[in-house]
Amino acid sequence: MSTITTKVSASAGSLRDYSWARWTALGLLAFAMFCSYIFMDILSPIKDLLQSTRGWDSTAFGTMQGSETFLNVFIFFLIFAGIILDKMGVRFTAVLSGAVMLVGAVINWYALTDSFLGSSLDVWFTNHLNYIPGFDELGISPFYKGMPASAKFSAVGFMIFGCGVEMAGITVSRGIVKWFKGREMALAMGSEMALARLGVATCMIFSPVFAELGGTISVSRSVAFGVVLLMIALIMFIVYFFMDKKLDSQTGEAEEKDDPFKISDLGKILSSWAFWLVALLCVLYYSAIFPFQKYAVNMLQCNLAFTDVAPDSFWGSEAVSVWQYVVMLIVAFASFASNFGKNKIVRTVMLVVAVCCLVLYCWMGYMRQSAAAIFAVFPLLAVGITPILGKYVDYKGKAASMLVLGALLLIACHLTFAFVLPMFKDTPVGGVIVAYLTILVLGASFSLVPASLWPSVPKLVDSKIIGSAYALIFWIQNIGLWLFPMLIGKVLDSTNPQITEALANGTMTEEVASISYNYTAPLVMLACLGVAALVLGLVLKALDAKKHLGLELPNVQNVVEVEESEVETAEQ
C-alpha cells in the first residue's frame, strides 16, 4: 500500500501532467513519423517515371514496394523489435529505429542514381538474386529473374528502411501510451496519425516536382529529398530521448528494469481472442489502404482524362506546387484547430476558412492536371475530423462501432474507384469531382482506425508486454503490406495482357503503357478486404458485449478513480 502511494505521489507534478509537455513529446514523435511516411511513399507518385526511365513494370514496382516489410515478416525482425522495446525502452528504440531508417534510405537512393547504372553493383544484382532456394518454391521471394538490378538493390534498401519504420511505429505507439495513459490517448494517437498522413500528401505533391526539376527527369532526386527528411526525423528522436529521460527522473520509473520481459509472456497475448480480432482487423484495414496508396496516383492517371499544361504557364511551373502545399497546410491547420477554439465564433471562422481553402486546393489540383496533386487531398478531411473522433472515443467510447463504420466506408470507396470513376473518363470535370470526393471519404474512413483500434490494445494486454503486443500486431499487419503491393502489381500485369504484348511488339511506348492499365480487378480485391474487416468488426463488437472488454467504454477516467483502482489491484 505505501509503495503504491509513494509511486503515485512521485508522478504528481511530472512533465506528463503538463499539457504543453505531453503535446511537445507527441509533436516530436509525430514529426518523425511524418518524415518516415514521406519516404515510405516517395516512389508512389512517380511509378510512371520509374517504368519509363528504369524499366520497372508493375510487377517489378509492386515487388520492390512490398519488400519494405519482407524482413519484418519472414525474418521476424518486428518481433525482435518488440522485445527490444520492452527490454530497452522507448528512448533507445526510437533512436535505433531512426538510424536504421536512414541507412536503408541511403541505399534506396543510391540504387536510383545514374552512378548505379553500369556499376559493379548493377552487374552483380543483374546476375544474382534471380533464384533464392526455398523462398522461390514458396512464392515469397523478394526478387525474381528479369527484375531490373536497380529495383533489386532498391528493394534491399527498402527492406532495411522497413525494419526501422515499423520499429518506429511500435515505439511511437508505446511512447504515446506512456505520456497519455488515463488522458487524451485516442486524441493523441489520432493526431499523430493525422500528421503522419500529411506526410503522404507532402510526398504526393513534391516527389514529382523533385523528379522533374529543371525539365530533366531524375527519380533519385525525389529519394534524396526523403533522405534529408529522415535525417531530421533522427534528430527529433534524439530530442525526445532527453525529454523522456527527464520524465523518468521525475517519476522514478525505469522503462526496462521493473518488469523484465519473458518469452512466456507472449502466451498471455496469443491466448486472447479479442487480441487476434484486433490484429486481423489491423491487417485488413492497412492492406486496403497502404498498398492502394502506392498505386493510387497511377490509377488516377489511367482513369482520368488529363490535358497537357503549358510549361511556361503558372500551372506548369514548379512554384505552383509550393503555393498548393501552403493552401493544404492552411486547410489542415484550420480544420484541426477549429475543434479546440473556446469561442464558437472563432471555431466557425476557422471551419469556414478550412472549407474555402479546401475548395481552392481542389481547384488548383484540377488546373495543374496532376494526378499526384489530386490524390494529395487524401489526408485533409481526416485531419479535420481526427480530433472529433479522438475526443468521442476518449470521452464516449464506441471504439468497436467506429471500426465497423470505417469498414463500410472503405468498401464504398474502393467500389467507386473500380466502377464509377471509369464512367467519367470522357468527362474531365466530373471525373475529377468524383475522384476528390472519394479520396476525401477514404481518408476519413482510415482516420477511424488510429482513433479506435490502437487505444484498444492497452485494454487487452498487460502494460509490461504492450510493446510485444504492438509488435505482434504490426508483424501480422506487415504480412498484408508485403503481399498486397506485389499482388496488385501481378494482377495488373495479368489482367492487362494487351499492354505486355504491345510493349513486346514495339507498338506501345513505356510512357503510354504506364498510364493505360485497367485497375478494376485490384480495386475489387481491396474492396473484399473491407468486407472481411466489416465481418470481423461485427464479431469484435459482439465479443466486447459478451466479455465486457471495455472497447466501447471511454478512455478518460477520473484521476482519483484511476489511483484508487491501482491501489486496490495492488492490495488484491
N, C-alpha and C positions, 0 to 999 in steps of 0.2 A: 504493500500500500504506500509506504513512504517513498519507495523508489520511483513509483509511478508519479506521485505527486511532485517529486523533485524534477523529474523529466518534463512534466507539463509546465511547471513554473519556469524552467530553464529556457523553454522555447518561446515563452511570452516576451514580446518586445524584440524578437529576432527580425531579420531582414524580410522574411516572407510575410510578416504581419503588416508590412507597409505596402500599400497598393503600388506605389511607384517602383519599389524594388522587385516585386513579383513580375510586373509587366516589363521591367527592364530585362530581367532574366529571360522572360518569354521572347522579347524582341531580339536578343542575341541569338537564341536558338532558332527562332523563326526566320531571321535573315540568313542564317547559314543554310537552312533548308531551302529558302528562296533561291539562293545561288546554285544549290545542288539540283533543284528542279529545272533550272535553266539548262544546265549541262545534260541532264537526263534526256531532254527532248531537243537538243541543239541541232540534230540532223533531221528531225522530223519534217520541218517545213521546206527542206531542200532535197527531198527524195528524188525529184525530177532531175536536179543538177548532178546528184550522185550517179544516176543512170546515164546521163549524157556525157559526163566528164571522167567517170571512173568505171563505167561499165557494170554498175550494180543493178541487176534486175530485181524484181520484187522478192524473189526467194533469197537472194544474197542480202538485200536490205533487211528482210524480216529475220533471217538467221543471225545477222550481226546485232540487231536490236534486241533480240531475245537472249543474246549471250550475257547481257547485263546481270541476269540472275542465275547463270549456269553454275558458278561455284557455290553460290548460296544454297542451291537445290541439291546438287549431286555430290558436292564435297562437304556438305553440311556446315559450311562456314558460318551461316547465320546462327545455327545452334551454338557453336563455339562462341560467337559474338555475344549471345545472351548470357552464357556462363561467364565470359569476361566482364560483362556489365554487372552481373550480380556479385562477382568477387572483387573487381577493381573499382566499381562505382562509376557514376555519371561523368565526373570530370576527366578521368583518364581515358575512358572510352570515347568521349566526344572528341578530344584532341587526336586520338589514334584514328578515328573514322575520317576526320578532316584530312589527315596526312595521306591515308590510303586513297581517298577520292582524288587528291591532287596528283598522285603518282599515276593512277590509271588514266586520268585526263590527259596528262602529258604524252603518254604512249599513244592514246587515241589521236591526239593532234598530229604527232609525227607521221602516223600511218597515212594521213590525208594530205601531207605536204608534197610538193613537187620533188623534194630531196629524196623521198622514199622511193619514187618511181625509178626503176633501173638500178637501185642499190642492191647490196648483197642480201639485205633482209628481204627485199622484194623477190629476189631469185629464190631464196630459201623457202619463203612461205608459198611461192608458186609450186615448188617441187615437193613440199612436205605438208603434213596435216591433211592429206587427201583421204586417208583412211586411218581410223583410230579403233583398234581392236576392242570389242565389247560394246563400245558406245555406238558404232555403226550398226552392229547387229540388232541393237535395241532401238535404233532410230532416234537417238537422242544426241548425236554428235553435234558440237557447235561449229563444225567445219564440214565441207564436202568437196569432192573432186570437181574442179571447174570454178570454184568460188574465187573471186579476184583476191590477189595477195593483200591488197590494201584493206579489203573487207575482213580478211582473216586477222591481220595484225591489229586493226581497229577493234575487232571483237575481243582480242586479248586485253587491250586497254580497258574496254568497256566492262569486261569481267571483273577486273581489279577495282574499277570505279564502282561497280555494282556492290562489291563487298563493303566498300566504305559507305555508300549512300544508305544501304539497308541497315548497317550498323548504326549510322547516324539516326535513322528513323526510330529504331527502338530506344536509342539513348535519349532522344528528344522527348519521346513519349514518357519515359521514366522520369526525366527531368521535370516535365510539366506536372506529373503526379506528385513529385516531391515538393514543388513550390505551391501547388494549388489544391492539394487534397483538403477536402472539407470546405472549399471555397468555390470559385467560379471555374471548375475544372473543364466542363463541357465548352464553356465560352472560350477558355484558353486554348483548348485543343482545336476547336473550330476556327479560331482566329489564326492559329499557327498554320493550319492547312489552307486557309484563305490566302494568307500572304505567300505561302509556298506556291499556290496555284497562280498567283500573279507572275511567278517565275515562268510558267508555261506561256502566258500572254507575252511576256518580255521576250522570250525565245522566239515566238512566232513572228513578232514584229521585226526584231533586229537580226536574227540569223540570216534571212535572205538578203538584208541590207549589207551585212559584212561580206557575204559570199559574192555579191555583185558590185562591191565597192569600186568606184573609179571606172566602171564599164568593163572590167575584166572579172571573169569567174574564178574564184578560188575558195573551195569549200573549207580549206584549212583555216582561213581567217575567222570563220564562224566558230570553229572549235577553239581557236586561240582566245576569242572573247570569253568563252566559257571557262577556260583555264585561269584567266585573270580573276574572274569572279570566285572561283574555288580557292584561290589564294586569300581573298577577302573572307571567305567562309571559315578558313582555318584560323584567321585572326579573331573572328567572332567567338569561336570555340575556346581559344586561349583566354580571352577576356572573361568569358563565362567561368572558366576554370577557377580564376581567382575570386570571383564573386561567390561561387558556390562553396569554395573553401572557407570564406568569411562566414557564410551561413552556418556551416558545421561547427566552426569555432564558437559561435554564439549559442547554439542549441546543445552542444556536447554530443551530437550524433556522430557516428562513424559509419560511413557508407558500406564498408565491406567487412567489418570486424565483428559486429554484434551477432549477425546471423549468417555464418558461413554456408555457402551453397553445397548441397548434397545431391548427387545424381538421383537418389531415391525420391527427392522432392518432385521430380518430373512426374512420378506416378500420380501425385495429387492433381496435376494438371490434366493428364491424359485420361483420368477416370471420370472427368466431368463432361456430361453430355452437353450441357449449356456451353462449355468452352468450345467443343467441337462444332456446334452450330454457329457460334460467333466466328470461328476460324473459317468455316466453309463460306459463310456469308461474305467475309472479307475477300476471299479469293475470287468469288463470283463477281462482286461489285468492282473490284480493282481490275480484274481481267476484262471486264466490259468497258472500262474507261481508259486505262493507261495504254494498252495496245492500240486502241482506237485513235488516241492522240497522235501516235506515230504515223498513222496513215490518213488522218483527218484532212490535212491540207491537200494531199494528193486526191482524196475522194472528192473534195470540192472542185479541184481543177478538172476532174473528169465529168462532173455533173452540172457545172455552171458554164454559161457561155461568156467568156471574158474577151474583151477587146484590148488591143494594144494601146498603151498610153504613151503619148509623145514624150521622149526622154528629156526634151528641153522645157517641158511644162512643169508647173508646180507639183502636179500629181505624180509626175515621173521622177522628181528629184529625190535625193536622199534626205533632205531636210523635212519632207512631209512625214517621214517615219517618226522623227523626233516630236513633231507637233502632235501627231496622233497619240504617241505614247504619253505626252503631257496630259492630253484630254482624258486618256484612260486612267491615269493616276488621279485626276480630279474626280472622275466617276467613282473610283474605288474608295478614295478618302471621304468624299461627301456622303456616299451611301453607307459606309461603315460608321462614320461619326454621327449620322442622323439618328442612330439608335441610342446615343449616350447624352444628347443635349438635355439639360434640365428644363429649358424653356421650350414650350410647344411650338412657338413661332420659329425659333431657331431650328428645331428639328424639321419643321415643314419646309423652311427655306433650303436647308441642306438637301432634303429629299428632292425638291424641285430642281435644284442645281444638278444633282446626280442624274435625274431623268433627262434633263435637257442636254447635258454633256454626253449621255449615252446615245441619244439620237444623233448628236453631232459626230460622235465617234463612228457610228454605223454608216452615216453618210460619207465620211471620209474614207472608210474602208471600201465602199462601193465605188467612189470616184477613183480610187487607186487601182481598182480592178485586180485586187490581190487576194488570193485565197488565204494566204497566211494572215493577212490583216483582218480578214473576216473571222477566221477561227480564233483569233486572239481575244475575241469577246467572251470566250468560254468561261473565264472565272468571274466576270464582273457582277453578274446577278448573285453569284454565290457569296461574294464579298459583302454585299449589302444585306443579305438575309442571314448570314452566319451568326451575328450577334443575337438576332431574334431566336434562331433555333437553339443556340447555346444557352441563352437565358431561360428559354422554355424548358429544356432538358434539366438545367441546373435547379430550377425552382418548381417545375411542374412534373418533370419526369417524362414518361411515354417514349423512352428510347426505342423499344421494340416496335412500337407503332410507326415511328419515324423510318425505320428500316423497311417496313412494308411499303410505305409511301414512296420511298426512294426507288424501290424495285419497279413499281408501276410506272413512274416517270421514265425510268431507264428503258423499259420495253417500248413505250410510246415513241421516244426519241429515235431509237435505232430503226424502228419500223418506218418512221417518217423519212429518215435518210435513205432507206432501202427502196421505198415505193413511191413516196410523194415527191421528193426533191427531183428525181429524174424527169418527172412530168413537166417541170418548169424550165427545162434546158433551153427551150426556144423562147422563153420569156425571161430575159435577163433580170429585170427588176423584181418580178415575182419570185424567181428562184433565190435571189439574194435575201429577200424578206423571209422566205421560208427557212433558209439556212440560218439566218440570225436568230430567229425565234426558237428554233430547235436547239441550237447551240447554247443559248441562254438557259433554256429549261434543263438541258443536260447538265450544265454546270451547277444549277440549283439542286438538281437531284443528287449530285455527288456530294454537295455540302451537307446533306443529311447524314452521311456516313461518319465523318470525323466527330460530328457533334453528338452522335448517339452511340456508335459502335465502340470507339476507343475508350470513353469513360466507363463503359460497361465492364471492361476487363478487370479492374480492381475490385469489382463486386463479386467476381467469380473465383479469384485465386488469392492466396496469402501474399502479403506485401513483400516478403523476403524473396519470393520467387517470381515477382511480377516481371522482372527483366527477361527471365526464361520464358514466361508465358507470352510476352510480346514477341520474343524471338521465334517461338513455335508458330505463332500466327503469321508473322512475316515470312517464315520459311514456307508454310503452306501457300500463302499468297504468291510467293515467288515462283511456285510451280506454274501457276497460271500466267504470270508475267514472262516466264521463259517460253511457255508453249504457244501462247496465242499470237504474239508478233510473228513468230515463224510460221504458224499455221495460216494466218491471214495471208502472208506472202505466197505460200504454196497454193492456197485456194485461189488467189488472184491469178497466178500463172496457169493453173489447171483449168479455170473457168473462162479464161481468155486465150484459147489456143491460137486464134487468128492473129494475135499480136506477136506471139512467138514465131509463127510461120512467116509473117510479114517481115520480121527482123532477119530471119534466116535467109529469106529470098531477096533481101535488099530493097523491098518495095515500101518500107516504112523506116524512117529515121528514129534514133533513140529519143530525140526530143518529142516527136509526135507520139511515139509509143508510150512515153511516161505519163501522158495525160489522156489516154484512150481506154483505160480499164473500166470494166463493169463491176461495181462494188456490191451488187445485190446479195450474193452468196455470203461474203464475210459479214455483212451487216445483219442478215438473218441469224447467222451463227451467234453474234453478240447479243441479239435480242433474246435468244434461247437461254443465254446465261442469266438475263434478267428474269425470265420465267422461273428458272431454278432458284434464284435468290428470293423471289416472291414466295415460293412454296416453303423454303427454309425459314423465312421471316415469320410466316404464319405459325410454323411449328414452334419456333423460339418464343413467340408471344404466348402460345398455349402452355408451353413448359414453364414459363415465368409465372403464369397464373396458377399453375398447379403446385410448383415447388417454392413459390414466394422468393425468387432470387433477387428481387429488388430492382430489376431492369426498368420497370415502369415507375419507379419511385424517384424523387428528386435527388440531386447530388449534394446540394447545400443543406446543411443541418445547423441547428443551434450549437455554437461552440461549447457551451456548458454541457449540452447533451452528449456531444462527442467525447468530452473529457470524462464525464461520468460513466459512459459506456466503456471507455478504455480501462478505467479503474475497476469496474465491475467484472470485466472479462479477465483481468489480471488476477483478481481475488478468486474467481472460479477456477 
